[in-house]
Amino acid sequence: MTTPISRSQAGTRMSQVVIHGDTIYLAGQVGSPGASVSQQTQDCLASIERLLEETGSDTAHLLQATIWLADMADFEEMNAVWDAWVPEGHAPTRACGEARLATPDYKVEVIVVAARR
């Protein structure tokens, strides 16, 4: 029996959310263009929380995170926001690297995979 796949906020290029079984995959979330690294990180994480809530999950069910920074010099500033956001004892696996993002106004992009509650 094949497990169904559902997609939310789907366009021709991508979906914001894909659910396969009890696993939720979110597209990369970005913050307000031109805002500080801290503000963009807060924006990304707020979007993630909203999407997880809409799909029956929450931050305690994060499995994996991939974080892209436009400049690794911003690593500590991003981590200050991230560390305060992740529930104690529920840190997902994580990778963080530097990449040129969609526009120079973006400094942070966060991609997560989570389990349903």
N, CA, C and O atoms as a GROMACS GRO file, in nm:
protein
  468
    1MET      N    1   0.085  -0.118   0.000
    1MET     CA    2   0.000   0.000   0.000
    1MET      C    3   0.090   0.125   0.000
    1MET      O    4   0.183   0.134   0.079
    2THR      N    5   0.061   0.217  -0.087
    2THR     CA    6   0.138   0.340  -0.099
    2THR      C    7   0.087   0.444   0.000
    2THR      O    8  -0.034   0.466   0.011
    3THR      N    9   0.179   0.509   0.070
    3THR     CA   10   0.143   0.617   0.161
    3THR      C   11   0.114   0.742   0.078
    3THR      O   12   0.195   0.781  -0.005
    4PRO      N   13  -0.002   0.804   0.100
    4PRO     CA   14  -0.036   0.922   0.021
    4PRO      C   15   0.056   1.041   0.053
    4PRO      O   16   0.110   1.052   0.164
    5ILE      N   17   0.072   1.128  -0.044
    5ILE     CA   18   0.149   1.251  -0.029
    5ILE      C   19   0.052   1.366  -0.045
    5ILE      O   20  -0.023   1.371  -0.143
    6SER      N   21   0.054   1.460   0.049
    6SER     CA   22  -0.030   1.579   0.035
    6SER      C   23   0.058   1.702   0.029
    6SER      O   24   0.166   1.707   0.089
    7ARG      N   25   0.012   1.802  -0.045
    7ARG     CA   26   0.087   1.926  -0.066
    7ARG      C   27  -0.002   2.043  -0.030
    7ARG      O   28  -0.122   2.043  -0.057
    8SER      N   29   0.061   2.144   0.031
    8SER     CA   30  -0.012   2.264   0.071
    8SER      C   31   0.058   2.386   0.014
    8SER      O   32   0.180   2.392   0.006
    9GLN      N   33  -0.022   2.484  -0.025
    9GLN     CA   34   0.030   2.607  -0.084
    9GLN      C   35   0.122   2.572  -0.201
    9GLN      O   36   0.235   2.621  -0.212
   10ALA      N   37   0.070   2.487  -0.288
   10ALA     CA   38   0.147   2.436  -0.401
   10ALA      C   39   0.138   2.530  -0.521
   10ALA      O   40   0.030   2.580  -0.555
   11GLY      N   41   0.252   2.553  -0.583
   11GLY     CA   42   0.259   2.630  -0.706
   11GLY      C   43   0.323   2.546  -0.814
   11GLY      O   44   0.342   2.426  -0.795
   12THR      N   45   0.356   2.606  -0.925
   12THR     CA   46   0.419   2.531  -1.033
   12THR      C   47   0.563   2.496  -1.000
   12THR      O   48   0.615   2.396  -1.049
   13ARG      N   49   0.630   2.577  -0.917
   13ARG     CA   50   0.771   2.555  -0.886
   13ARG      C   51   0.792   2.479  -0.756
   13ARG      O   52   0.885   2.399  -0.745
   14MET      N   53   0.706   2.501  -0.658
   14MET     CA   54   0.728   2.440  -0.526
   14MET      C   55   0.601   2.442  -0.443
   14MET      O   56   0.506   2.514  -0.473
   15SER      N   57   0.602   2.362  -0.338
   15SER     CA   58   0.497   2.363  -0.236
   15SER      C   59   0.560   2.414  -0.107
   15SER      O   60   0.678   2.388  -0.080
   16GLN      N   61   0.483   2.487  -0.028
   16GLN     CA   62   0.535   2.531   0.102
   16GLN      C   63   0.544   2.414   0.199
   16GLN      O   64   0.632   2.410   0.285
   17VAL      N   65   0.452   2.318   0.184
   17VAL     CA   66   0.447   2.203   0.274
   17VAL      C   67   0.420   2.077   0.194
   17VAL      O   68   0.334   2.076   0.105
   18VAL      N   69   0.493   1.971   0.224
   18VAL     CA   70   0.464   1.838   0.170
   18VAL      C   71   0.458   1.743   0.289
   18VAL      O   72   0.548   1.742   0.374
   19ILE      N   73   0.352   1.664   0.295
   19ILE     CA   74   0.336   1.567   0.404
   19ILE      C   75   0.332   1.428   0.343
   19ILE      O   76   0.256   1.402   0.250
   20HIS      N   77   0.415   1.341   0.397
   20HIS     CA   78   0.420   1.201   0.355
   20HIS      C   79   0.412   1.118   0.482
   20HIS      O   80   0.506   1.118   0.562
   21GLY      N   81   0.302   1.049   0.502
   21GLY     CA   82   0.284   0.976   0.626
   21GLY      C   83   0.278   1.074   0.742
   21GLY      O   84   0.199   1.168   0.741
   22ASP      N   85   0.362   1.052   0.842
   22ASP     CA   86   0.367   1.140   0.958
   22ASP      C   87   0.487   1.235   0.952
   22ASP      O   88   0.526   1.290   1.055
   23THR      N   89   0.545   1.253   0.834
   23THR     CA   90   0.660   1.342   0.818
   23THR      C   91   0.619   1.466   0.740
   23THR      O   92   0.555   1.456   0.635
   24ILE      N   93   0.656   1.582   0.792
   24ILE     CA   94   0.622   1.711   0.734
   24ILE      C   95   0.750   1.777   0.685
   24ILE      O   96   0.846   1.794   0.760
   25TYR      N   97   0.750   1.814   0.558
   25TYR     CA   98   0.865   1.882   0.496
   25TYR      C   99   0.823   2.025   0.464
   25TYR      O  100   0.724   2.046   0.394
   26LEU      N  101   0.898   2.122   0.512
   26LEU     CA  102   0.868   2.261   0.482
   26LEU      C  103   0.968   2.316   0.382
   26LEU      O  104   1.087   2.282   0.385
   27ALA      N  105   0.920   2.402   0.294
   27ALA     CA  106   1.009   2.474   0.203
   27ALA      C  107   1.092   2.573   0.285
   27ALA      O  108   1.060   2.601   0.400
   28GLY      N  109   1.198   2.624   0.225
   28GLY     CA  110   1.280   2.722   0.294
   28GLY      C  111   1.199   2.846   0.328
   28GLY      O  112   1.125   2.899   0.245
   29GLN      N  113   1.215   2.892   0.452
   29GLN     CA  114   1.145   3.011   0.499
   29GLN      C  115   1.246   3.125   0.510
   29GLN      O  116   1.357   3.106   0.560
   30VAL      N  117   1.206   3.242   0.465
   30VAL     CA  118   1.291   3.360   0.471
   30VAL      C  119   1.217   3.469   0.548
   30VAL      O  120   1.095   3.463   0.568
   31GLY      N  121   1.294   3.569   0.592
   31GLY     CA  122   1.236   3.679   0.668
   31GLY      C  123   1.214   3.802   0.582
   31GLY      O  124   1.217   3.795   0.459
   32SER      N  125   1.192   3.913   0.649
   32SER     CA  126   1.169   4.041   0.581
   32SER      C  127   1.296   4.085   0.510
   32SER      O  128   1.400   4.103   0.575
   33PRO      N  129   1.291   4.104   0.378
   33PRO     CA  130   1.410   4.144   0.303
   33PRO      C  131   1.470   4.274   0.360
   33PRO      O  132   1.399   4.370   0.386
   34GLY      N  133   1.601   4.273   0.377
   34GLY     CA  134   1.671   4.391   0.424
   34GLY      C  135   1.675   4.408   0.575
   34GLY      O  136   1.749   4.493   0.625
   35ALA      N  137   1.598   4.328   0.649
   35ALA     CA  138   1.599   4.337   0.795
   35ALA      C  139   1.729   4.276   0.849
   35ALA      O  140   1.805   4.214   0.775
   36SER      N  141   1.753   4.295   0.977
   36SER     CA  142   1.873   4.240   1.040
   36SER      C  143   1.869   4.088   1.040
   36SER      O  144   1.764   4.028   1.019
   37VAL      N  145   1.982   4.027   1.064
   37VAL     CA  146   1.990   3.881   1.073
   37VAL      C  147   1.898   3.831   1.184
   37VAL      O  148   1.826   3.733   1.165
   38SER      N  149   1.900   3.898   1.298
   38SER     CA  150   1.812   3.857   1.409
   38SER      C  151   1.666   3.862   1.368
   38SER      O  152   1.591   3.768   1.393
   39GLN      N  153   1.624   3.972   1.305
   39GLN     CA  154   1.484   3.987   1.265
   39GLN      C  155   1.446   3.886   1.158
   39GLN      O  156   1.339   3.826   1.164
   40GLN      N  157   1.534   3.865   1.060
   40GLN     CA  158   1.504   3.765   0.957
   40GLN      C  159   1.494   3.626   1.017
   40GLN      O  160   1.408   3.547   0.976
   41THR      N  161   1.579   3.595   1.113
   41THR     CA  162   1.572   3.463   1.178
   41THR      C  163   1.441   3.450   1.254
   41THR      O  164   1.375   3.347   1.245
   42GLN      N  165   1.402   3.554   1.328
   42GLN     CA  166   1.275   3.551   1.400
   42GLN      C  167   1.159   3.532   1.303
   42GLN      O  168   1.067   3.455   1.331
   43ASP      N  169   1.163   3.602   1.190
   43ASP     CA  170   1.057   3.588   1.090
   43ASP      C  171   1.049   3.446   1.035
   43ASP      O  172   0.940   3.389   1.023
   44CYS      N  173   1.165   3.388   1.002
   44CYS     CA  174   1.171   3.250   0.952
   44CYS      C  175   1.109   3.154   1.052
   44CYS      O  176   1.026   3.070   1.016
   45LEU      N  177   1.149   3.168   1.176
   45LEU     CA  178   1.103   3.075   1.280
   45LEU      C  179   0.954   3.093   1.309
   45LEU      O  180   0.885   2.996   1.339
   46ALA      N  181   0.904   3.216   1.299
   46ALA     CA  182   0.760   3.238   1.317
   46ALA      C  183   0.681   3.172   1.203
   46ALA      O  184   0.576   3.113   1.227
   47SER      N  185   0.732   3.181   1.081
   47SER     CA  186   0.666   3.113   0.968
   47SER      C  187   0.666   2.963   0.987
   47SER      O  188   0.566   2.896   0.960
   48ILE      N  189   0.777   2.910   1.034
   48ILE     CA  190   0.787   2.766   1.059
   48ILE      C  191   0.687   2.724   1.166
   48ILE      O  192   0.616   2.625   1.148
   49GLU      N  193   0.679   2.798   1.275
   49GLU     CA  194   0.582   2.766   1.380
   49GLU      C  195   0.440   2.764   1.325
   49GLU      O  196   0.363   2.672   1.354
   50ARG      N  197   0.404   2.865   1.245
   50ARG     CA  198   0.269   2.873   1.188
   50ARG      C  199   0.240   2.754   1.098
   50ARG      O  200   0.134   2.692   1.108
   51LEU      N  201   0.335   2.721   1.010
   51LEU     CA  202   0.314   2.608   0.919
   51LEU      C  203   0.307   2.476   0.994
   51LEU      O  204   0.227   2.389   0.959
   52LEU      N  205   0.389   2.459   1.096
   52LEU     CA  206   0.384   2.336   1.175
   52LEU      C  207   0.250   2.324   1.246
   52LEU      O  208   0.190   2.216   1.249
   53GLU      N  209   0.202   2.433   1.302
   53GLU     CA  210   0.072   2.431   1.370
   53GLU      C  211  -0.040   2.393   1.272
   53GLU      O  212  -0.128   2.314   1.304
   54GLU      N  213  -0.035   2.450   1.153
   54GLU     CA  214  -0.137   2.421   1.050
   54GLU      C  215  -0.134   2.275   1.008
   54GLU      O  216  -0.236   2.223   0.960
   55THR      N  217  -0.022   2.207   1.023
   55THR     CA  218  -0.009   2.069   0.977
   55THR      C  219  -0.009   1.967   1.091
   55THR      O  220   0.017   1.849   1.068
   56GLY      N  221  -0.038   2.012   1.212
   56GLY     CA  222  -0.048   1.919   1.324
   56GLY      C  223   0.084   1.885   1.388
   56GLY      O  224   0.106   1.772   1.431
   57SER      N  225   0.173   1.982   1.396
   57SER     CA  226   0.302   1.959   1.460
   57SER      C  227   0.342   2.084   1.539
   57SER      O  228   0.265   2.179   1.549
   58ASP      N  229   0.462   2.080   1.594
   58ASP     CA  230   0.514   2.194   1.668
   58ASP      C  231   0.666   2.180   1.680
   58ASP      O  232   0.723   2.084   1.631
   59THR      N  233   0.728   2.276   1.745
   59THR     CA  234   0.875   2.278   1.752
   59THR      C  235   0.934   2.162   1.832
   59THR      O  236   1.051   2.130   1.816
   60ALA      N  237   0.855   2.100   1.917
   60ALA     CA  238   0.905   1.984   1.992
   60ALA      C  239   0.916   1.860   1.904
   60ALA      O  240   0.972   1.759   1.945
   61HIS      N  241   0.862   1.869   1.781
   61HIS     CA  242   0.864   1.755   1.689
   61HIS      C  243   0.956   1.776   1.569
   61HIS      O  244   0.946   1.705   1.469
   62LEU      N  245   1.045   1.874   1.578
   62LEU     CA  246   1.142   1.896   1.471
   62LEU      C  247   1.236   1.777   1.460
   62LEU      O  248   1.283   1.725   1.561
   63LEU      N  249   1.262   1.734   1.339
   63LEU     CA  250   1.355   1.625   1.314
   63LEU      C  251   1.488   1.674   1.259
   63LEU      O  252   1.595   1.627   1.298
   64GLN      N  253   1.481   1.770   1.167
   64GLN     CA  254   1.600   1.816   1.097
   64GLN      C  255   1.583   1.962   1.055
   64GLN      O  256   1.474   2.006   1.020
   65ALA      N  257   1.694   2.036   1.059
   65ALA     CA  258   1.693   2.175   1.011
   65ALA      C  259   1.816   2.198   0.926
   65ALA      O  260   1.925   2.150   0.956
   66THR      N  261   1.796   2.273   0.819
   66THR     CA  262   1.906   2.320   0.735
   66THR      C  263   1.895   2.472   0.733
   66THR      O  264   1.790   2.527   0.700
   67ILE      N  265   2.004   2.538   0.768
   67ILE     CA  266   2.005   2.684   0.774
   67ILE      C  267   2.109   2.736   0.677
   67ILE      O  268   2.225   2.693   0.679
   68TRP      N  269   2.067   2.827   0.592
   68TRP     CA  270   2.158   2.892   0.498
   68TRP      C  271   2.175   3.037   0.541
   68TRP      O  272   2.077   3.108   0.564
   69LEU      N  273   2.298   3.080   0.552
   69LEU     CA  274   2.331   3.219   0.582
   69LEU      C  275   2.401   3.279   0.461
   69LEU      O  276   2.483   3.213   0.398
   70ALA      N  277   2.369   3.403   0.430
   70ALA     CA  278   2.439   3.471   0.321
   70ALA      C  279   2.585   3.497   0.358
   70ALA      O  280   2.670   3.510   0.271
   71ASP      N  281   2.612   3.504   0.489
   71ASP     CA  282   2.747   3.530   0.537
   71ASP      C  283   2.767   3.457   0.670
   71ASP      O  284   2.695   3.484   0.766
   72MET      N  285   2.862   3.366   0.677
   72MET     CA  286   2.886   3.291   0.800
   72MET      C  287   2.930   3.380   0.916
   72MET      O  288   2.932   3.336   1.031
   73ALA      N  289   2.966   3.504   0.888
   73ALA     CA  290   2.998   3.599   0.995
   73ALA      C  291   2.873   3.626   1.081
   73ALA      O  292   2.885   3.676   1.193
   74ASP      N  293   2.755   3.593   1.030
   74ASP     CA  294   2.629   3.613   1.102
   74ASP      C  295   2.586   3.492   1.184
   74ASP      O  296   2.477   3.489   1.240
   75PHE      N  297   2.672   3.392   1.192
   75PHE     CA  298   2.641   3.265   1.259
   75PHE      C  299   2.598   3.286   1.405
   75PHE      O  300   2.496   3.232   1.447
   76GLU      N  301   2.674   3.363   1.481
   76GLU     CA  302   2.642   3.383   1.623
   76GLU      C  303   2.511   3.461   1.641
   76GLU      O  304   2.432   3.429   1.730
   77GLU      N  305   2.488   3.562   1.557
   77GLU     CA  306   2.365   3.641   1.567
   77GLU      C  307   2.244   3.553   1.539
   77GLU      O  308   2.143   3.561   1.610
   78MET      N  309   2.252   3.469   1.436
   78MET     CA  310   2.142   3.377   1.405
   78MET      C  311   2.124   3.277   1.519
   78MET      O  312   2.011   3.250   1.560
   79ASN      N  313   2.234   3.222   1.570
   79ASN     CA  314   2.225   3.122   1.677
   79ASN      C  315   2.163   3.177   1.804
   79ASN      O  316   2.097   3.102   1.876
   80ALA      N  317   2.183   3.304   1.834
   80ALA     CA  318   2.122   3.362   1.954
   80ALA      C  319   1.970   3.352   1.947
   80ALA      O  320   1.905   3.324   2.047
   81VAL      N  321   1.914   3.374   1.829
   81VAL     CA  322   1.769   3.363   1.811
   81VAL      C  323   1.729   3.216   1.807
   81VAL      O  324   1.632   3.177   1.873
   82TRP      N  325   1.801   3.135   1.733
   82TRP     CA  326   1.771   2.992   1.720
   82TRP      C  327   1.771   2.923   1.856
   82TRP      O  328   1.678   2.850   1.890
   83ASP      N  329   1.878   2.946   1.935
   83ASP     CA  330   1.892   2.878   2.064
   83ASP      C  331   1.777   2.911   2.159
   83ASP      O  332   1.736   2.825   2.237
   84ALA      N  333   1.726   3.033   2.154
   84ALA     CA  334   1.614   3.072   2.240
   84ALA      C  335   1.482   3.010   2.191
   84ALA      O  336   1.387   2.997   2.268
   85TRP      N  337   1.477   2.974   2.063
   85TRP     CA  338   1.354   2.923   2.002
   85TRP      C  339   1.336   2.772   2.017
   85TRP      O  340   1.224   2.726   2.037
   86VAL      N  341   1.443   2.697   2.007
   86VAL     CA  342   1.433   2.550   2.011
   86VAL      C  343   1.400   2.505   2.154
   86VAL      O  344   1.471   2.542   2.248
   87PRO      N  345   1.294   2.426   2.171
   87PRO     CA  346   1.259   2.380   2.305
   87PRO      C  347   1.372   2.294   2.364
   87PRO      O  348   1.428   2.207   2.297
   88GLU      N  349   1.403   2.319   2.489
   88GLU     CA  350   1.510   2.244   2.556
   88GLU      C  351   1.482   2.094   2.547
   88GLU      O  352   1.371   2.048   2.576
   89GLY      N  353   1.582   2.020   2.509
   89GLY     CA  354   1.570   1.876   2.497
   89GLY      C  355   1.510   1.828   2.365
   89GLY      O  356   1.491   1.708   2.346
   90HIS      N  357   1.480   1.921   2.273
   90HIS     CA  358   1.416   1.884   2.147
   90HIS      C  359   1.490   1.939   2.026
   90HIS      O  360   1.429   1.964   1.922
   91ALA      N  361   1.619   1.957   2.038
   91ALA     CA  362   1.697   2.010   1.925
   91ALA      C  363   1.700   1.906   1.812
   91ALA      O  364   1.726   1.789   1.836
   92PRO      N  365   1.672   1.951   1.690
   92PRO     CA  366   1.677   1.859   1.575
   92PRO      C  367   1.821   1.840   1.529
   92PRO      O  368   1.911   1.910   1.576
   93THR      N  369   1.843   1.748   1.437
   93THR     CA  370   1.972   1.746   1.369
   93THR      C  371   1.977   1.876   1.289
   93THR      O  372   1.873   1.930   1.252
   94ARG      N  373   2.099   1.925   1.264
   94ARG     CA  374   2.105   2.056   1.199
   94ARG      C  375   2.233   2.071   1.119
   94ARG      O  376   2.338   2.020   1.157
   95ALA      N  377   2.220   2.140   1.008
   95ALA     CA  378   2.336   2.180   0.928
   95ALA      C  379   2.320   2.329   0.902
   95ALA      O  380   2.208   2.379   0.887
   96CYS      N  381   2.433   2.400   0.896
   96CYS     CA  382   2.430   2.543   0.867
   96CYS      C  383   2.546   2.573   0.774
   96CYS      O  384   2.660   2.533   0.800
   97GLY      N  385   2.518   2.644   0.667
   97GLY     CA  386   2.623   2.677   0.573
   97GLY      C  387   2.599   2.812   0.510
   97GLY      O  388   2.496   2.876   0.532
   98GLU      N  389   2.695   2.855   0.432
   98GLU     CA  390   2.687   2.983   0.363
   98GLU      C  391   2.646   2.959   0.219
   98GLU      O  392   2.694   2.868   0.153
   99ALA      N  393   2.554   3.045   0.171
   99ALA     CA  394   2.508   3.034   0.032
   99ALA      C  395   2.458   3.170  -0.014
   99ALA      O  396   2.413   3.252   0.066
  100ARG      N  397   2.466   3.192  -0.142
  100ARG     CA  398   2.405   3.312  -0.199
  100ARG      C  399   2.255   3.282  -0.205
  100ARG      O  400   2.213   3.186  -0.269
  101LEU      N  401   2.175   3.365  -0.138
  101LEU     CA  402   2.031   3.342  -0.133
  101LEU      C  403   1.963   3.410  -0.251
  101LEU      O  404   2.029   3.474  -0.333
  102ALA      N  405   1.832   3.396  -0.261
  102ALA     CA  406   1.757   3.440  -0.379
  102ALA      C  407   1.782   3.586  -0.416
  102ALA      O  408   1.790   3.620  -0.534
  103THR      N  409   1.794   3.673  -0.317
  103THR     CA  410   1.829   3.812  -0.341
  103THR      C  411   1.928   3.855  -0.233
  103THR      O  412   1.932   3.794  -0.126
  104PRO      N  413   2.007   3.959  -0.258
  104PRO     CA  414   2.102   4.006  -0.156
  104PRO      C  415   2.034   4.058  -0.029
  104PRO      O  416   2.100   4.072   0.074
  105ASP      N  417   1.904   4.086  -0.036
  105ASP     CA  418   1.831   4.134   0.082
  105ASP      C  419   1.800   4.023   0.182
  105ASP      O  420   1.767   4.051   0.297
  106TYR      N  421   1.811   3.897   0.140
  106TYR     CA  422   1.791   3.784   0.230
  106TYR      C  423   1.923   3.746   0.293
  106TYR      O  424   2.025   3.732   0.225
  107LYS      N  425   1.920   3.728   0.426
  107LYS     CA  426   2.042   3.692   0.500
  107LYS      C  427   2.032   3.553   0.561
  107LYS      O  428   2.134   3.493   0.594
  108VAL      N  429   1.910   3.502   0.576
  108VAL     CA  430   1.886   3.374   0.644
  108VAL      C  431   1.773   3.300   0.572
  108VAL      O  432   1.673   3.360   0.533
  109GLU      N  433   1.791   3.170   0.555
  109GLU     CA  434   1.683   3.082   0.508
  109GLU      C  435   1.688   2.956   0.593
  109GLU      O  436   1.795   2.899   0.614
  110VAL      N  437   1.571   2.913   0.641
  110VAL     CA  438   1.564   2.795   0.728
  110VAL      C  439   1.467   2.695   0.667
  110VAL      O  440   1.355   2.729   0.629
  111ILE      N  441   1.512   2.570   0.659
  111ILE     CA  442   1.433   2.460   0.605
  111ILE      C  443   1.422   2.355   0.716
  111ILE      O  444   1.523   2.320   0.777
  112VAL      N  445   1.302   2.304   0.742
  112VAL     CA  446   1.288   2.202   0.846
  112VAL      C  447   1.205   2.083   0.798
  112VAL      O  448   1.124   2.092   0.706
  113VAL      N  449   1.230   1.973   0.867
  113VAL     CA  450   1.150   1.851   0.855
  113VAL      C  451   1.101   1.821   0.996
  113VAL      O  452   1.178   1.831   1.092
  114ALA      N  453   0.975   1.784   1.009
  114ALA     CA  454   0.919   1.757   1.142
  114ALA      C  455   0.828   1.635   1.134
  114ALA      O  456   0.786   1.593   1.027
  115ALA      N  457   0.798   1.581   1.252
  115ALA     CA  458   0.701   1.472   1.265
  115ALA      C  459   0.569   1.530   1.312
  115ALA      O  460   0.566   1.634   1.380
  116ARG      N  461   0.461   1.464   1.278
  116ARG     CA  462   0.331   1.506   1.333
  116ARG      C  463   0.329   1.472   1.481
  116ARG      O  464   0.401   1.383   1.527
  117ARG      N  465   0.246   1.544   1.554
  117ARG     CA  466   0.231   1.517   1.698
  117ARG      C  467   0.156   1.387   1.716
  117ARG      O  468   0.132   1.345   1.829
   0.00000   0.00000   0.00000
